[in-house]
């Protein structure tokens, strides 16, 4: 069975075609600048690749470019669209409606669209991606949707509610939803597999660290708390996002700077975090380079981020009543050895010990960093959200597809 995995953004469409017989990624790529001009980057499992500038006025056109890339020319990996058995879509916000992956129906599409207010940059684009997929592959090819928020639906009320008047939860569903759930789900399950641990009784903290970051406490294989909240702005500081703020800061800046709600959102989401503190960049590589050259604000941005990460991990050790394993994933978690070393150094009180020499060599590969005498296992596990989506899709469509 070949499954096409789609991750549609407001002006982008990422894709992977996965052969589930061996879980081989036959091809992957990204359509960028949809609605502006258009560019596709495409690569195959056997090393072929190309980049092309192609007009993409909408997602349907972009999807057609993907089909052409898979079927024709230097990036061809299939002979016919009939080889694609199903499509799986990543959806950022499932709200309280979806606590698991489901097959696409018109009602499901309408429900995803109804949640757009909670994820305006994402859910509208996801709906466009689903409809574009139907337009190109036809209505007979089954599709599934996998939600970033569904893994976090196991949080208890004391973890997901905010201390607002309860009526706002009842009226507007204002609560902690959490994000990066597909990643946290994959790496926590993979951790159990690698360490040959039973799910029941296990206590794992997963750290998805990138330009957007979140940390999740996983008990018995289920999420009990996570750092992102009502939106992906919450938690600790990120590349350009503030993380958690005193709410009075919001009203104070609004009054002093005479900013609208939209302007505040832009400030907190796109001009803050490491970018706002360093004044250099939202990209950690640029901030690290500036810090190495003596830029004090860049160094401060790094120190703040490291401090906030280890503080959240400490909170979740308490929430879990101890911890068996800590997992680092995401662009920073997989590749930035000084970050892992700093966090683990400050967790020595909990019995965390890692091999610093080994840690310094690890980039984007599965590896256990903890020493034999460490009371807590520490691992780097590259995330694979696309594989989770493909597996869920395969399970959902198994009875609908003839192989």
C-alpha positions in Angstrom: 0.0 0.0 0.0 1.3 3.4 -1.0 0.1 6.3 1.1 0.5 10.0 0.3 1.0 12.1 3.4 0.0 15.8 3.2 0.9 18.7 5.4 -0.8 21.8 4.0 0.1 25.3 5.3 -1.3 28.7 4.3 1.2 29.1 1.4 2.9 25.6 1.4 2.2 22.0 0.8 4.6 19.4 2.2 4.3 15.8 1.1 5.7 12.3 1.3 4.8 9.2 -0.6 5.4 6.2 1.6 5.3 2.5 0.6 4.0 0.8 3.7 5.6 -2.4 2.6 8.8 -1.7 4.5 7.7 1.9 5.3 10.0 3.3 2.6 9.7 7.0 1.7 9.6 6.9 -2.1 9.5 10.6 -2.5 9.1 13.8 -0.5 9.0 17.5 -1.2 7.4 20.8 -0.6 5.4 23.3 -2.7 6.2 26.8 -1.5 4.9 30.3 -2.1 1.4 29.1 -3.1 -0.7 32.1 -4.1 2.4 34.2 -4.6 4.3 32.6 -7.5 5.3 29.0 -6.7 8.2 26.7 -6.2 8.5 22.9 -5.8 11.3 21.0 -4.3 11.2 17.3 -4.8 13.5 14.4 -3.9 13.3 10.6 -4.3 14.5 7.7 -2.2 17.3 6.8 -4.6 18.9 10.3 -4.6 17.2 12.1 -7.5 16.0 15.7 -6.9 14.9 18.9 -8.5 13.7 22.4 -7.8 11.3 24.2 -10.2 9.6 27.5 -10.3 6.0 26.8 -11.3 2.9 29.1 -11.0 0.8 27.9 -8.1 -2.2 30.3 -7.6 -3.9 27.9 -5.2 -3.6 24.5 -3.4 -5.3 22.6 -6.1 -2.7 23.7 -8.6 0.1 22.9 -6.1 -1.4 19.4 -5.6 -1.4 18.9 -9.4 2.3 19.9 -9.4 2.9 17.2 -6.8 1.1 14.6 -8.9 3.2 15.6 -11.9 6.4 15.3 -9.9 5.5 11.8 -8.7 4.4 10.6 -12.2 6.7 12.3 -14.7 10.3 13.4 -15.4 13.4 13.2 -13.3 11.5 12.7 -10.0 9.1 10.0 -11.2 8.4 7.2 -8.6 5.0 5.8 -9.8 3.5 5.0 -13.1 -0.2 5.8 -12.3 -2.2 7.6 -9.7 -4.0 4.3 -9.1 -0.9 3.2 -7.2 -1.8 5.7 -4.4 -4.1 3.8 -2.1 -4.9 6.6 0.3 -4.0 10.0 1.6 -3.3 11.1 5.2 -3.4 14.7 6.3 -1.8 16.4 9.3 -4.3 18.7 11.0 -3.0 21.2 13.7 -6.2 21.8 15.6 -8.8 19.2 16.4 -10.3 21.0 19.4 -12.4 19.0 21.8 -14.1 17.4 18.8 -11.4 14.9 17.7 -9.6 12.7 20.2 -8.3 10.3 17.5 -7.5 10.0 13.8 -10.6 9.6 11.5 -11.6 9.0 7.9 -12.5 12.1 6.0 -16.2 12.9 5.4 -17.9 16.1 4.5 -18.9 16.5 8.2 -15.3 16.0 9.3 -14.2 18.7 6.8 -16.8 21.1 8.1 -15.8 20.4 11.8 -12.1 21.0 10.9 -13.2 24.3 9.3 -15.3 25.3 12.3 -12.1 25.1 14.4 -10.3 27.6 12.2 -10.8 30.4 14.8 -8.5 28.4 17.1 -5.8 27.9 14.4 -6.5 30.5 11.7 -3.2 30.0 9.9 -3.5 26.3 9.8 -7.0 24.8 9.7 -8.2 26.8 6.7 -5.1 25.6 4.8 -5.7 22.0 5.9 -9.3 22.2 4.5 -7.9 23.5 1.2 -5.4 20.7 1.1 -8.0 18.0 1.7 -10.3 19.4 -1.0 -7.3 19.8 -3.4 -6.5 16.1 -2.8 -10.1 15.1 -3.5 -10.0 17.1 -6.7 -6.8 15.5 -8.0 -7.1 11.9 -6.7 -10.9 11.6 -7.0 -13.5 10.9 -4.3 -12.9 7.1 -4.4 -9.4 7.4 -2.8 -10.0 7.3 0.9 -8.4 10.0 3.1 -7.7 10.2 6.8 -6.9 13.1 9.1 -4.5 13.0 12.0 -4.6 15.7 14.6 -1.7 17.4 16.5 -4.0 17.9 19.4 -5.5 14.4 19.8 -2.6 13.0 21.8 -3.2 15.6 24.4 -6.9 14.8 24.8 -6.0 12.5 27.7 -5.0 15.4 30.0 -7.1 15.7 33.1 -9.2 18.8 33.7 -6.8 20.1 36.4 -4.1 20.2 33.7 -6.1 21.5 30.7 -8.3 24.1 32.3 -7.3 27.7 32.8 -8.3 29.5 36.0 -10.8 31.7 34.2 -14.6 31.8 34.9 -15.8 28.3 34.0 -18.4 29.8 31.6 -15.6 30.7 29.1 -14.7 27.0 28.8 -18.3 26.1 28.4 -19.1 28.9 25.9 -15.8 29.2 23.9 -13.9 26.0 24.8 -11.0 28.0 26.1 -8.6 25.4 27.5 -5.1 23.9 27.0 -5.1 21.9 23.8 -1.3 21.3 23.3 0.4 20.9 20.0 3.2 18.8 18.4 1.1 15.8 19.6 2.0 13.6 16.6 5.7 14.1 17.4 5.3 13.5 21.1 3.2 10.4 20.4 5.8 9.0 18.1 8.9 9.6 20.2 7.3 8.5 23.5 6.2 5.2 21.9 9.6 4.8 20.2 11.3 5.4 23.6 9.3 2.5 25.2 10.3 0.3 22.3 14.0 1.1 22.4 14.2 0.7 26.2 11.9 -2.4 26.2 9.7 -0.7 28.8 6.1 -1.6 29.5 3.7 1.2 28.8 1.9 0.8 32.2 3.8 2.5 34.9 6.2 4.4 32.6 7.0 8.1 33.1 8.5 9.9 30.1 9.2 13.5 29.4 9.4 14.3 25.7 11.1 17.6 24.6 10.2 18.7 21.0 12.6 21.6 20.5 12.7 23.6 17.4 11.7 27.0 16.1 8.4 26.1 17.8 8.8 24.0 20.9 6.8 22.1 23.5 7.4 19.6 26.3 5.0 16.9 27.3 4.6 14.7 30.4 3.6 11.1 29.3 2.4 8.6 31.9 1.4 5.1 31.0 1.8 6.1 27.4 -0.7 8.9 27.7 -0.2 12.7 27.9 -1.0 14.2 31.3 0.3 17.7 30.7 2.0 19.7 27.9 3.6 23.2 27.7 1.7 24.7 24.8 -1.8 25.8 25.7 -4.8 27.4 23.9 -2.5 28.2 21.0 1.2 27.3 20.1 2.2 30.7 21.7 2.2 29.3 25.2 4.9 27.5 27.0 8.6 28.6 27.0 10.3 31.0 24.7 10.8 29.9 21.1 12.4 31.3 17.9 10.0 34.2 17.6 7.3 33.4 20.2 7.2 34.7 23.8 6.0 31.6 25.6 4.0 32.2 28.8 3.5 35.8 29.8 1.9 37.6 32.8 -1.4 38.6 31.2 -1.0 42.1 32.5 2.0 42.5 30.1 -0.5 42.2 27.3 -2.8 44.9 28.4 0.1 47.1 29.5 1.8 47.0 26.1 -1.5 47.4 24.4 -2.1 50.7 26.3 1.5 52.0 26.1 2.0 51.2 22.4 -1.6 51.7 21.2 -1.6 48.3 19.5 -4.6 46.4 18.2 -5.2 42.7 19.1 -3.8 41.8 15.6 -0.7 43.8 16.2 -0.2 42.3 19.6 -0.5 38.8 18.1 2.1 39.7 15.5 4.4 41.0 18.2 4.1 38.0 20.4 4.2 35.4 17.7 6.7 36.8 15.2 8.9 39.4 16.8 9.6 38.0 20.3 11.4 34.9 21.7 15.0 34.5 20.7 14.6 37.1 18.0 13.2 39.7 20.3 15.9 39.2 23.0 18.9 38.8 20.7 17.9 41.3 18.0 19.7 38.9 15.7 17.4 36.2 14.4 14.8 33.6 15.2 17.1 30.9 13.9 19.1 29.3 16.7 22.2 28.8 14.4 22.4 32.6 13.9 21.9 33.3 17.5 24.6 30.8 18.5 27.0 32.3 16.0 26.4 35.8 17.3 26.9 34.6 20.9 30.2 33.0 20.0 31.3 36.4 18.6 30.6 38.1 21.9 27.0 39.4 21.4 25.7 39.6 24.9 22.0 39.7 24.0 22.4 36.6 21.8 24.1 34.8 24.7 21.2 36.0 27.0 18.6 34.6 24.6 20.3 31.2 24.7 20.6 31.3 28.5 16.9 32.2 28.9 15.8 29.4 26.6 17.9 26.7 28.3 16.7 27.9 31.7 13.0 27.8 30.7 13.4 24.3 29.1 14.9 22.8 32.2 12.3 24.5 34.4 9.5 22.9 32.5 11.2 19.5 32.6 11.5 19.9 36.4 7.8 20.8 36.7 6.9 17.6 34.8 9.1 15.4 37.0 6.9 16.6 39.8 3.7 16.1 37.8 4.7 12.6 37.0 6.0 11.8 40.5 9.4 11.0 39.1 10.7 10.2 35.6 12.1 7.1 33.9 13.2 8.7 30.6 13.7 12.1 28.9 13.6 12.3 25.2 15.0 15.1 23.0 13.7 15.6 19.5 13.0 18.3 16.9 15.6 20.5 15.1 17.2 21.7 18.3 16.6 18.7 20.4 18.2 16.4 17.8 21.1 18.6 16.8 22.2 21.1 19.6 24.5 19.2 22.0 25.1 22.2 24.3 21.4 22.5 24.9 21.1 18.8 25.9 24.2 19.1 28.1 22.9 22.2 29.9 19.5 20.8 30.6 20.8 17.4 31.9 23.5 19.1 34.0 20.8 20.9 36.0 18.8 17.7 36.4 21.5 15.9 38.2 19.4 16.3 41.4 17.0 13.8 39.8 19.7 11.4 39.1 20.3 12.4 35.4 23.8 11.7 34.1 24.8 11.7 30.4 28.0 10.9 28.6 29.0 14.4 27.5 31.6 13.2 25.0 29.0 11.0 23.3 26.5 13.8 23.5 28.8 16.1 21.6 28.8 13.7 18.6 25.1 13.1 18.3 23.1 14.8 15.5 19.8 13.6 14.1 20.2 9.9 15.1 18.7 7.6 17.7 21.1 7.4 20.6 21.0 6.9 24.4 23.1 9.5 26.1 22.7 8.4 29.7 25.5 6.7 31.5 25.1 3.2 33.1 24.7 4.7 36.6 22.1 7.3 35.6 18.8 6.9 37.4 17.0 8.4 34.3 17.4 7.2 30.7 18.1 10.1 28.3 17.7 9.6 24.6 17.8 11.5 21.3 15.0 10.2 19.0 14.5 11.9 15.6 10.8 12.5 15.2 8.8 11.1 12.3 5.3 12.6 12.2 4.8 11.6 8.6 5.2 7.9 9.5 2.6 8.2 12.3 0.2 9.8 9.8 0.8 7.0 7.3 0.4 4.3 9.9 -2.9 5.8 11.2 -4.1 6.1 7.6 -3.3 2.6 6.8 -5.1 1.3 9.8 -8.2 3.4 9.0 -8.4 2.5 5.3 -7.3 -1.2 5.6 -10.8 -2.5 5.0 -11.5 0.0 2.2 -8.5 -0.7 0.0 -7.8 -3.7 -2.2 -4.0 -4.4 -2.4 
